[in-house]
């Protein structure tokens, strides 16, 4: 019997949610056959089987949280003694996002040695609220500390917790105001309805959005852009792009304009390290692009966007979008962005208040381009107009700086030749 333990999928990952089993108990499985999809704070991964045999026992069901190092599933092998992951060899043809089995020594149980079992996001919340997480009584699976436990401890409402809202933080950052804990809402049946399990990517999106909204101090600024010259330029460039097999949208031009703006206003390409009390000004430009998938919205990452041409940006944006929709995007392609752009294309509306992709400090909402009547030189003319909405973290970026940044982006988009001059 081979015991397959939850592998150490990535740095800082201590647990994963079982999203979907691709096998059943009693079912035969081949070596390297896709076995289970697991979601972490970083990405969803597909884990292949490290053994050929029969699925003996599934230890964690869909929707449950499995700590790193705990037995996820047992596989019955012919003629073998009991084993753990240490005897597994890497998958020969592992699919994208798959992780091979690792040794048990490399993936100790999260609770071993008296350590608190909690996700990185929960630990971050505890530091923010000034709660010593080791004193919080966890109510999650296996004693895991949940965000609700931390909030309750901060407000002093959960029995058994020795933390209160006046706990002293070991962080150098200033604790945020504690928010009152609340009981989970139960919705009574009211007629014909369908109930779908709230888990997987949809649940992770909800957690990330709530963390961002209750951590970053959001404000939104909107600017009107005259993109008439950009529309003309893109039309001229489309034929050349098609010759190279590239579909040219407006997004590559917007990415180029954003990068030029970020170089002028580095505080917008930053993150706040609350634990160290430092503002991290990033000298690299990894632009996140919101991508709609059947499972929900994800952010793909165009790395080193400042070093790419317009056609290269177009090809990379398309490639990442397809990989995300097909569920083939790697962890590296779904993490690490420094600034995010979200766009609904032709459904872009007039304005929005997008939620920041935490721990970034800004996100740009792109809206539809439409011909509108505007005044130029005291005359009413028809121009191609577009709105941009930017949400920023007021803890880091003041309103004046945010407006200056968007004004720079506006300048590049209204006169596209400027953004190409920046490349020289």
C-alpha beads as a LAMMPS data file, in Angstrom:
LAMMPS data file: protein, C-alpha beads

424 atoms
423 bonds

1 atom types
1 bond types

-500.0 500.0 xlo xhi
-500.0 500.0 ylo yhi
-500.0 500.0 zlo zhi

Masses

1 110.0

Atoms # bond

1 1 1 0.000 0.000 0.000
2 1 1 1.531 3.316 -1.089
3 1 1 0.634 6.395 0.976
4 1 1 0.680 9.526 -1.184
5 1 1 1.154 12.619 0.969
6 1 1 0.160 16.149 0.010
7 1 1 3.323 17.480 -1.670
8 1 1 5.066 20.778 -0.987
9 1 1 3.707 22.518 -4.086
10 1 1 5.388 25.881 -3.656
11 1 1 7.050 28.342 -1.312
12 1 1 4.770 29.385 1.517
13 1 1 2.093 26.810 0.655
14 1 1 1.094 24.758 3.705
15 1 1 -2.210 23.282 2.550
16 1 1 -4.398 22.760 -0.492
17 1 1 -8.105 22.432 -1.176
18 1 1 -9.177 19.317 -3.072
19 1 1 -11.059 20.670 -6.067
20 1 1 -11.773 17.533 -8.081
21 1 1 -10.879 13.858 -7.917
22 1 1 -10.370 12.297 -11.349
23 1 1 -10.461 8.770 -9.929
24 1 1 -12.673 6.812 -7.527
25 1 1 -11.938 4.338 -4.762
26 1 1 -11.458 0.880 -6.181
27 1 1 -10.605 2.235 -9.618
28 1 1 -7.430 1.158 -11.421
29 1 1 -4.904 3.896 -12.125
30 1 1 -1.859 4.030 -14.382
31 1 1 1.488 5.632 -13.676
32 1 1 1.385 9.379 -14.449
33 1 1 -2.405 9.320 -14.949
34 1 1 -4.059 12.593 -13.777
35 1 1 -5.339 11.841 -10.292
36 1 1 -6.549 14.987 -8.497
37 1 1 -6.801 18.766 -8.843
38 1 1 -5.686 20.744 -5.796
39 1 1 -6.009 24.495 -5.240
40 1 1 -3.561 26.476 -3.119
41 1 1 -3.211 30.194 -2.408
42 1 1 -1.047 30.366 -5.532
43 1 1 -2.738 28.298 -8.244
44 1 1 -4.623 25.133 -9.124
45 1 1 -2.396 22.146 -9.803
46 1 1 -3.131 18.772 -11.328
47 1 1 -1.299 15.951 -9.569
48 1 1 -0.545 12.733 -11.504
49 1 1 -0.331 9.304 -9.931
50 1 1 3.190 8.318 -8.871
51 1 1 2.237 4.628 -8.963
52 1 1 0.285 2.180 -11.051
53 1 1 -2.265 0.172 -9.111
54 1 1 -5.692 0.661 -7.559
55 1 1 -7.066 3.587 -5.542
56 1 1 -7.517 2.120 -2.065
57 1 1 -8.676 5.072 0.036
58 1 1 -9.290 8.750 -0.650
59 1 1 -8.504 10.555 2.604
60 1 1 -9.735 14.071 1.715
61 1 1 -12.950 14.663 -0.224
62 1 1 -13.663 17.445 -2.704
63 1 1 -13.912 20.776 -0.905
64 1 1 -11.815 19.635 2.054
65 1 1 -8.441 21.123 3.041
66 1 1 -5.423 18.813 3.113
67 1 1 -2.296 20.063 4.953
68 1 1 1.083 19.532 3.303
69 1 1 2.545 16.231 4.483
70 1 1 -0.778 14.566 5.302
71 1 1 -1.814 11.417 3.426
72 1 1 -4.042 12.482 0.550
73 1 1 -4.729 9.035 -0.934
74 1 1 -3.505 5.458 -0.632
75 1 1 -2.743 3.354 -3.701
76 1 1 -2.702 -0.440 -3.587
77 1 1 0.339 -1.865 -5.335
78 1 1 0.889 -5.489 -6.232
79 1 1 3.513 -7.186 -4.048
80 1 1 4.709 -4.074 -2.174
81 1 1 5.069 -3.199 1.496
82 1 1 3.641 -0.053 2.976
83 1 1 5.385 3.027 1.545
84 1 1 5.117 6.789 1.603
85 1 1 6.104 9.389 -0.946
86 1 1 9.796 8.814 -0.410
87 1 1 9.663 5.891 -2.814
88 1 1 7.963 7.786 -5.605
89 1 1 9.763 8.755 -8.772
90 1 1 8.944 11.902 -10.753
91 1 1 6.271 11.572 -13.409
92 1 1 7.805 11.010 -16.839
93 1 1 5.186 12.908 -18.776
94 1 1 3.522 15.121 -16.197
95 1 1 0.958 17.507 -17.703
96 1 1 1.284 21.257 -17.288
97 1 1 0.689 22.305 -13.695
98 1 1 1.291 18.764 -12.467
99 1 1 3.698 18.227 -9.590
100 1 1 5.596 14.980 -9.035
101 1 1 5.596 13.300 -5.650
102 1 1 8.182 14.548 -3.155
103 1 1 9.742 12.953 -0.106
104 1 1 7.875 13.013 3.141
105 1 1 10.859 14.715 4.761
106 1 1 10.442 17.676 2.404
107 1 1 6.774 18.031 3.319
108 1 1 6.307 17.775 7.096
109 1 1 2.860 18.061 8.608
110 1 1 1.965 21.693 9.176
111 1 1 1.058 21.076 12.809
112 1 1 4.276 19.217 13.654
113 1 1 6.379 20.665 16.445
114 1 1 3.508 22.698 17.815
115 1 1 3.329 25.060 14.833
116 1 1 0.078 26.812 14.055
117 1 1 -1.781 25.484 11.023
118 1 1 -2.900 28.517 9.031
119 1 1 -2.754 29.776 5.457
120 1 1 -0.339 32.619 4.591
121 1 1 -3.293 34.949 4.023
122 1 1 -4.587 34.143 7.533
123 1 1 -1.184 34.851 9.058
124 1 1 -1.042 38.160 7.201
125 1 1 -4.481 39.082 8.534
126 1 1 -3.374 38.242 12.073
127 1 1 -0.372 40.557 11.774
128 1 1 -2.581 43.309 10.381
129 1 1 -5.092 43.053 13.234
130 1 1 -2.415 42.790 15.900
131 1 1 -3.312 39.218 16.878
132 1 1 -0.701 36.713 18.100
133 1 1 -1.804 33.765 15.966
134 1 1 -0.314 31.142 18.286
135 1 1 -2.947 32.073 20.902
136 1 1 -5.923 31.679 18.568
137 1 1 -8.070 28.563 18.860
138 1 1 -8.596 27.191 15.353
139 1 1 -12.039 25.965 14.335
140 1 1 -11.081 24.739 10.861
141 1 1 -10.349 21.177 9.816
142 1 1 -7.666 19.631 12.041
143 1 1 -7.545 22.715 14.247
144 1 1 -6.650 25.002 11.363
145 1 1 -6.904 28.733 12.147
146 1 1 -9.286 30.456 9.743
147 1 1 -9.622 34.183 8.897
148 1 1 -12.880 34.188 10.881
149 1 1 -11.003 32.868 13.938
150 1 1 -8.481 35.698 13.661
151 1 1 -11.160 38.382 13.304
152 1 1 -13.046 36.942 16.260
153 1 1 -9.887 36.921 18.362
154 1 1 -9.211 40.531 17.402
155 1 1 -12.630 41.574 18.640
156 1 1 -12.411 39.360 21.726
157 1 1 -15.637 37.508 20.945
158 1 1 -14.515 33.917 20.516
159 1 1 -14.446 31.752 23.646
160 1 1 -11.161 29.984 24.256
161 1 1 -8.990 32.582 22.542
162 1 1 -6.577 34.541 24.695
163 1 1 -6.190 37.291 22.108
164 1 1 -8.161 40.493 22.162
165 1 1 -8.365 43.539 20.019
166 1 1 -5.695 45.115 22.212
167 1 1 -3.106 42.404 21.532
168 1 1 0.367 43.728 20.871
169 1 1 1.593 43.055 17.332
170 1 1 5.070 41.669 16.773
171 1 1 5.033 43.393 13.398
172 1 1 6.551 46.790 12.803
173 1 1 3.420 47.845 10.954
174 1 1 0.540 49.691 12.558
175 1 1 -2.356 47.289 13.278
176 1 1 -5.558 48.009 11.420
177 1 1 -8.814 48.644 13.260
178 1 1 -10.287 45.281 14.260
179 1 1 -13.503 44.396 12.514
180 1 1 -16.264 42.616 14.440
181 1 1 -16.685 38.924 13.836
182 1 1 -19.931 37.731 12.352
183 1 1 -21.699 34.418 12.162
184 1 1 -21.884 32.690 8.754
185 1 1 -25.082 33.587 6.946
186 1 1 -27.560 30.771 6.364
187 1 1 -30.023 31.210 3.484
188 1 1 -33.407 29.563 4.048
189 1 1 -35.118 27.842 1.131
190 1 1 -37.600 30.125 -0.599
191 1 1 -38.864 28.103 -3.516
192 1 1 -37.376 26.427 -6.581
193 1 1 -33.607 26.845 -6.414
194 1 1 -30.319 25.145 -7.151
195 1 1 -27.465 24.863 -4.630
196 1 1 -23.911 24.666 -5.969
197 1 1 -20.936 23.950 -3.668
198 1 1 -19.062 27.197 -3.018
199 1 1 -15.481 25.982 -3.286
200 1 1 -12.503 25.784 -5.584
201 1 1 -11.580 28.828 -7.643
202 1 1 -14.860 30.654 -6.929
203 1 1 -14.228 30.453 -3.186
204 1 1 -10.582 31.438 -3.589
205 1 1 -11.602 34.484 -5.637
206 1 1 -14.038 35.476 -2.880
207 1 1 -11.351 35.143 -0.198
208 1 1 -8.803 37.141 -2.185
209 1 1 -11.261 39.898 -3.038
210 1 1 -12.373 40.219 0.592
211 1 1 -8.773 40.312 1.800
212 1 1 -7.931 43.039 -0.718
213 1 1 -11.024 45.120 0.027
214 1 1 -10.534 44.968 3.804
215 1 1 -6.764 45.559 3.677
216 1 1 -6.013 48.085 0.929
217 1 1 -7.720 51.461 1.315
218 1 1 -9.362 51.689 -2.105
219 1 1 -10.156 54.813 -4.062
220 1 1 -10.964 55.108 -7.772
221 1 1 -10.049 57.768 -10.310
222 1 1 -11.518 57.933 -13.839
223 1 1 -10.059 59.589 -16.933
224 1 1 -11.455 60.106 -20.455
225 1 1 -9.065 59.202 -23.278
226 1 1 -9.183 60.284 -26.916
227 1 1 -7.814 57.211 -28.701
228 1 1 -8.567 58.287 -32.264
229 1 1 -4.881 58.164 -33.282
230 1 1 -4.439 54.827 -31.498
231 1 1 -7.384 53.356 -33.416
232 1 1 -5.768 54.471 -36.686
233 1 1 -2.378 53.061 -35.698
234 1 1 -3.829 49.722 -34.680
235 1 1 -5.721 49.419 -37.964
236 1 1 -2.499 50.010 -39.893
237 1 1 -0.623 47.450 -37.795
238 1 1 -3.235 44.662 -37.903
239 1 1 -2.207 43.374 -41.338
240 1 1 1.451 43.145 -40.321
241 1 1 0.435 41.369 -37.107
242 1 1 -1.692 38.848 -39.014
243 1 1 1.304 38.041 -41.230
244 1 1 3.054 36.944 -38.048
245 1 1 0.055 34.980 -36.825
246 1 1 -0.715 37.534 -34.096
247 1 1 -4.150 38.879 -33.216
248 1 1 -3.628 42.546 -32.387
249 1 1 -6.020 44.055 -29.848
250 1 1 -5.684 47.356 -28.006
251 1 1 -4.355 45.683 -24.871
252 1 1 -0.672 45.534 -25.983
253 1 1 -0.707 49.300 -26.558
254 1 1 -2.318 49.855 -23.155
255 1 1 0.302 47.618 -21.507
256 1 1 3.070 49.608 -23.196
257 1 1 1.534 52.906 -22.027
258 1 1 1.098 51.562 -18.483
259 1 1 4.730 50.435 -18.267
260 1 1 5.915 53.860 -19.426
261 1 1 3.721 55.433 -16.735
262 1 1 5.002 53.058 -14.050
263 1 1 8.580 54.058 -14.835
264 1 1 7.663 57.687 -14.242
265 1 1 5.705 56.931 -11.047
266 1 1 7.350 53.892 -9.386
267 1 1 5.120 54.135 -6.295
268 1 1 2.299 52.680 -8.433
269 1 1 4.467 49.620 -9.180
270 1 1 4.942 48.782 -5.527
271 1 1 3.777 46.682 -2.583
272 1 1 3.609 47.420 1.139
273 1 1 5.591 44.977 3.285
274 1 1 3.664 45.453 6.521
275 1 1 5.706 42.909 8.458
276 1 1 8.954 44.825 7.851
277 1 1 7.433 48.283 7.631
278 1 1 8.863 48.814 4.152
279 1 1 7.526 50.071 0.841
280 1 1 8.819 47.798 -1.923
281 1 1 9.380 49.778 -5.136
282 1 1 9.745 47.185 -7.890
283 1 1 12.179 47.737 -10.731
284 1 1 10.635 44.958 -12.824
285 1 1 7.379 45.180 -14.720
286 1 1 5.228 42.044 -14.679
287 1 1 1.791 43.125 -15.878
288 1 1 -1.219 41.058 -14.805
289 1 1 -4.060 40.664 -17.278
290 1 1 -7.493 39.628 -16.007
291 1 1 -8.753 36.586 -17.916
292 1 1 -12.246 35.096 -17.751
293 1 1 -12.307 31.304 -17.527
294 1 1 -15.143 28.774 -17.098
295 1 1 -14.144 28.488 -13.433
296 1 1 -13.931 32.241 -12.776
297 1 1 -11.650 35.240 -13.174
298 1 1 -7.899 34.676 -12.947
299 1 1 -4.949 36.983 -13.510
300 1 1 -2.285 35.875 -15.987
301 1 1 1.153 37.478 -15.809
302 1 1 3.035 38.997 -18.734
303 1 1 6.556 38.990 -17.367
304 1 1 9.090 41.670 -18.281
305 1 1 6.491 43.624 -20.209
306 1 1 8.916 46.532 -20.560
307 1 1 11.244 44.388 -22.680
308 1 1 8.604 43.200 -25.176
309 1 1 7.496 44.658 -28.496
310 1 1 3.847 45.355 -29.288
311 1 1 3.588 42.169 -31.358
312 1 1 5.355 40.143 -28.674
313 1 1 2.964 41.501 -26.049
314 1 1 -0.014 40.639 -28.247
315 1 1 1.154 37.071 -28.743
316 1 1 1.908 36.543 -25.055
317 1 1 -1.429 37.975 -23.909
318 1 1 -3.284 35.640 -26.294
319 1 1 -1.193 32.609 -25.306
320 1 1 -1.769 33.170 -21.603
321 1 1 -5.511 33.735 -22.053
322 1 1 -5.882 30.447 -23.953
323 1 1 -3.802 28.552 -21.375
324 1 1 -5.916 29.958 -18.537
325 1 1 -9.210 29.044 -20.204
326 1 1 -7.964 25.530 -20.933
327 1 1 -6.688 25.089 -17.383
328 1 1 -3.090 24.700 -18.584
329 1 1 -1.579 27.871 -17.126
330 1 1 1.394 27.235 -14.858
331 1 1 1.809 28.648 -11.367
332 1 1 4.486 31.003 -12.710
333 1 1 2.006 32.299 -15.300
334 1 1 -0.647 33.015 -12.653
335 1 1 1.452 34.732 -9.992
336 1 1 4.011 37.478 -9.552
337 1 1 2.315 40.422 -11.271
338 1 1 3.233 43.928 -10.097
339 1 1 0.330 45.855 -11.674
340 1 1 -2.940 44.488 -13.096
341 1 1 -5.153 45.469 -16.019
342 1 1 -8.742 44.256 -16.236
343 1 1 -10.825 44.681 -19.373
344 1 1 -14.228 43.490 -20.582
345 1 1 -13.506 44.375 -24.192
346 1 1 -16.624 45.442 -26.078
347 1 1 -18.653 44.954 -22.864
348 1 1 -16.382 47.374 -21.045
349 1 1 -19.078 49.798 -19.929
350 1 1 -18.427 53.406 -18.927
351 1 1 -16.523 53.103 -15.632
352 1 1 -15.878 50.670 -12.802
353 1 1 -14.319 50.445 -9.352
354 1 1 -12.095 47.363 -9.766
355 1 1 -10.707 45.662 -6.668
356 1 1 -6.915 45.708 -6.362
357 1 1 -5.060 42.464 -7.020
358 1 1 -3.478 42.361 -3.541
359 1 1 -0.644 42.897 -2.587
360 1 1 -0.320 45.245 -5.547
361 1 1 -1.360 48.860 -4.990
362 1 1 -3.238 49.600 -8.220
363 1 1 -5.455 48.049 -10.889
364 1 1 -6.544 49.614 -14.180
365 1 1 -10.029 49.063 -15.595
366 1 1 -10.275 49.394 -19.390
367 1 1 -13.608 50.343 -20.929
368 1 1 -15.038 50.152 -24.426
369 1 1 -13.991 52.426 -27.262
370 1 1 -16.885 54.267 -28.881
371 1 1 -17.305 57.207 -31.220
372 1 1 -18.607 60.260 -29.363
373 1 1 -19.213 63.895 -30.132
374 1 1 -16.575 66.054 -28.447
375 1 1 -15.429 69.643 -28.680
376 1 1 -12.071 70.318 -30.363
377 1 1 -10.965 73.853 -31.195
378 1 1 -14.446 75.131 -30.401
379 1 1 -15.998 72.704 -32.901
380 1 1 -18.060 69.565 -32.339
381 1 1 -16.283 66.589 -33.946
382 1 1 -16.560 62.803 -33.842
383 1 1 -13.677 61.115 -31.977
384 1 1 -12.961 57.600 -30.715
385 1 1 -13.202 57.881 -26.930
386 1 1 -12.487 55.495 -24.067
387 1 1 -12.603 55.694 -20.268
388 1 1 -9.966 54.273 -17.925
389 1 1 -10.765 53.604 -14.250
390 1 1 -7.915 53.075 -11.813
391 1 1 -8.311 51.864 -8.249
392 1 1 -5.375 52.572 -5.931
393 1 1 -4.345 51.824 -2.359
394 1 1 -4.487 55.165 -0.545
395 1 1 -2.096 53.852 2.114
396 1 1 0.638 53.972 -0.528
397 1 1 -0.506 56.174 -3.430
398 1 1 -1.905 59.632 -2.786
399 1 1 -4.676 60.963 -4.993
400 1 1 -2.405 63.449 -6.730
401 1 1 0.143 60.749 -7.611
402 1 1 -2.610 58.454 -8.879
403 1 1 -3.985 61.227 -11.085
404 1 1 -0.504 62.019 -12.397
405 1 1 0.088 58.379 -13.299
406 1 1 -3.175 58.079 -15.206
407 1 1 -2.494 61.408 -16.921
408 1 1 0.797 59.951 -18.171
409 1 1 -0.978 56.842 -19.484
410 1 1 -3.516 59.125 -21.172
411 1 1 -0.731 61.076 -22.860
412 1 1 0.857 57.929 -24.300
413 1 1 -2.450 56.555 -25.580
414 1 1 -3.549 59.838 -27.138
415 1 1 -0.193 60.216 -28.903
416 1 1 1.039 56.619 -29.452
417 1 1 4.336 57.761 -31.010
418 1 1 5.444 58.818 -27.518
419 1 1 5.336 55.293 -26.127
420 1 1 7.592 54.063 -28.930
421 1 1 10.022 56.893 -28.240
422 1 1 10.256 55.578 -24.670
423 1 1 11.664 52.308 -26.063
424 1 1 14.689 54.012 -27.614

Bonds

1 1 1 2
2 1 2 3
3 1 3 4
4 1 4 5
5 1 5 6
6 1 6 7
7 1 7 8
8 1 8 9
9 1 9 10
10 1 10 11
11 1 11 12
12 1 12 13
13 1 13 14
14 1 14 15
15 1 15 16
16 1 16 17
17 1 17 18
18 1 18 19
19 1 19 20
20 1 20 21
21 1 21 22
22 1 22 23
23 1 23 24
24 1 24 25
25 1 25 26
26 1 26 27
27 1 27 28
28 1 28 29
29 1 29 30
30 1 30 31
31 1 31 32
32 1 32 33
33 1 33 34
34 1 34 35
35 1 35 36
36 1 36 37
37 1 37 38
38 1 38 39
39 1 39 40
40 1 40 41
41 1 41 42
42 1 42 43
43 1 43 44
44 1 44 45
45 1 45 46
46 1 46 47
47 1 47 48
48 1 48 49
49 1 49 50
50 1 50 51
51 1 51 52
52 1 52 53
53 1 53 54
54 1 54 55
55 1 55 56
56 1 56 57
57 1 57 58
58 1 58 59
59 1 59 60
60 1 60 61
61 1 61 62
62 1 62 63
63 1 63 64
64 1 64 65
65 1 65 66
66 1 66 67
67 1 67 68
68 1 68 69
69 1 69 70
70 1 70 71
71 1 71 72
72 1 72 73
73 1 73 74
74 1 74 75
75 1 75 76
76 1 76 77
77 1 77 78
78 1 78 79
79 1 79 80
80 1 80 81
81 1 81 82
82 1 82 83
83 1 83 84
84 1 84 85
85 1 85 86
86 1 86 87
87 1 87 88
88 1 88 89
89 1 89 90
90 1 90 91
91 1 91 92
92 1 92 93
93 1 93 94
94 1 94 95
95 1 95 96
96 1 96 97
97 1 97 98
98 1 98 99
99 1 99 100
100 1 100 101
101 1 101 102
102 1 102 103
103 1 103 104
104 1 104 105
105 1 105 106
106 1 106 107
107 1 107 108
108 1 108 109
109 1 109 110
110 1 110 111
111 1 111 112
112 1 112 113
113 1 113 114
114 1 114 115
115 1 115 116
116 1 116 117
117 1 117 118
118 1 118 119
119 1 119 120
120 1 120 121
121 1 121 122
122 1 122 123
123 1 123 124
124 1 124 125
125 1 125 126
126 1 126 127
127 1 127 128
128 1 128 129
129 1 129 130
130 1 130 131
131 1 131 132
132 1 132 133
133 1 133 134
134 1 134 135
135 1 135 136
136 1 136 137
137 1 137 138
138 1 138 139
139 1 139 140
140 1 140 141
141 1 141 142
142 1 142 143
143 1 143 144
144 1 144 145
145 1 145 146
146 1 146 147
147 1 147 148
148 1 148 149
149 1 149 150
150 1 150 151
151 1 151 152
152 1 152 153
153 1 153 154
154 1 154 155
155 1 155 156
156 1 156 157
157 1 157 158
158 1 158 159
159 1 159 160
160 1 160 161
161 1 161 162
162 1 162 163
163 1 163 164
164 1 164 165
165 1 165 166
166 1 166 167
167 1 167 168
168 1 168 169
169 1 169 170
170 1 170 171
171 1 171 172
172 1 172 173
173 1 173 174
174 1 174 175
175 1 175 176
176 1 176 177
177 1 177 178
178 1 178 179
179 1 179 180
180 1 180 181
181 1 181 182
182 1 182 183
183 1 183 184
184 1 184 185
185 1 185 186
186 1 186 187
187 1 187 188
188 1 188 189
189 1 189 190
190 1 190 191
191 1 191 192
192 1 192 193
193 1 193 194
194 1 194 195
195 1 195 196
196 1 196 197
197 1 197 198
198 1 198 199
199 1 199 200
200 1 200 201
201 1 201 202
202 1 202 203
203 1 203 204
204 1 204 205
205 1 205 206
206 1 206 207
207 1 207 208
208 1 208 209
209 1 209 210
210 1 210 211
211 1 211 212
212 1 212 213
213 1 213 214
214 1 214 215
215 1 215 216
216 1 216 217
217 1 217 218
218 1 218 219
219 1 219 220
220 1 220 221
221 1 221 222
222 1 222 223
223 1 223 224
224 1 224 225
225 1 225 226
226 1 226 227
227 1 227 228
228 1 228 229
229 1 229 230
230 1 230 231
231 1 231 232
232 1 232 233
233 1 233 234
234 1 234 235
235 1 235 236
236 1 236 237
237 1 237 238
238 1 238 239
239 1 239 240
240 1 240 241
241 1 241 242
242 1 242 243
243 1 243 244
244 1 244 245
245 1 245 246
246 1 246 247
247 1 247 248
248 1 248 249
249 1 249 250
250 1 250 251
251 1 251 252
252 1 252 253
253 1 253 254
254 1 254 255
255 1 255 256
256 1 256 257
257 1 257 258
258 1 258 259
259 1 259 260
260 1 260 261
261 1 261 262
262 1 262 263
263 1 263 264
264 1 264 265
265 1 265 266
266 1 266 267
267 1 267 268
268 1 268 269
269 1 269 270
270 1 270 271
271 1 271 272
272 1 272 273
273 1 273 274
274 1 274 275
275 1 275 276
276 1 276 277
277 1 277 278
278 1 278 279
279 1 279 280
280 1 280 281
281 1 281 282
282 1 282 283
283 1 283 284
284 1 284 285
285 1 285 286
286 1 286 287
287 1 287 288
288 1 288 289
289 1 289 290
290 1 290 291
291 1 291 292
292 1 292 293
293 1 293 294
294 1 294 295
295 1 295 296
296 1 296 297
297 1 297 298
298 1 298 299
299 1 299 300
300 1 300 301
301 1 301 302
302 1 302 303
303 1 303 304
304 1 304 305
305 1 305 306
306 1 306 307
307 1 307 308
308 1 308 309
309 1 309 310
310 1 310 311
311 1 311 312
312 1 312 313
313 1 313 314
314 1 314 315
315 1 315 316
316 1 316 317
317 1 317 318
318 1 318 319
319 1 319 320
320 1 320 321
321 1 321 322
322 1 322 323
323 1 323 324
324 1 324 325
325 1 325 326
326 1 326 327
327 1 327 328
328 1 328 329
329 1 329 330
330 1 330 331
331 1 331 332
332 1 332 333
333 1 333 334
334 1 334 335
335 1 335 336
336 1 336 337
337 1 337 338
338 1 338 339
339 1 339 340
340 1 340 341
341 1 341 342
342 1 342 343
343 1 343 344
344 1 344 345
345 1 345 346
346 1 346 347
347 1 347 348
348 1 348 349
349 1 349 350
350 1 350 351
351 1 351 352
352 1 352 353
353 1 353 354
354 1 354 355
355 1 355 356
356 1 356 357
357 1 357 358
358 1 358 359
359 1 359 360
360 1 360 361
361 1 361 362
362 1 362 363
363 1 363 364
364 1 364 365
365 1 365 366
366 1 366 367
367 1 367 368
368 1 368 369
369 1 369 370
370 1 370 371
371 1 371 372
372 1 372 373
373 1 373 374
374 1 374 375
375 1 375 376
376 1 376 377
377 1 377 378
378 1 378 379
379 1 379 380
380 1 380 381
381 1 381 382
382 1 382 383
383 1 383 384
384 1 384 385
385 1 385 386
386 1 386 387
387 1 387 388
388 1 388 389
389 1 389 390
390 1 390 391
391 1 391 392
392 1 392 393
393 1 393 394
394 1 394 395
395 1 395 396
396 1 396 397
397 1 397 398
398 1 398 399
399 1 399 400
400 1 400 401
401 1 401 402
402 1 402 403
403 1 403 404
404 1 404 405
405 1 405 406
406 1 406 407
407 1 407 408
408 1 408 409
409 1 409 410
410 1 410 411
411 1 411 412
412 1 412 413
413 1 413 414
414 1 414 415
415 1 415 416
416 1 416 417
417 1 417 418
418 1 418 419
419 1 419 420
420 1 420 421
421 1 421 422
422 1 422 423
423 1 423 424
